[in-house]
Amino acid sequence: MDQTRETNRLRSIGEEYYNTCFEYDLTVCSGRTKEGKPVPIDDGERIRVKDHAYRIFQKLCAKHQLSNKLMMKALRYARRDENGF
């Protein structure tokens, strides 16, 4: 039971990361994929997206008292759900 609770907690943190980054990317990126996902089209946009993602990663690590390794695990859990595996 504790393993499931920890997995769900990490998944929730990963989803928070992706949602925050996606919302920011929508405001910064002027390019879009066919599916409507935001894509940076120049170096300025790419740098802003990358810097923001790094800051959010660090912020969530501190907020939830996670190591970088556990934060990466959270991102994998959230991404796995999105991709279906």
Secondary structure, 3 states (H helix, E strand, C coil): CHHHHHHHHHHHHHHHHHHHHHHHHHHHCCEECCCCCEECCCHHHHHHHHHHHHHHHHHHHHHHCCCHHHHHHHHHHHHHHHHCC
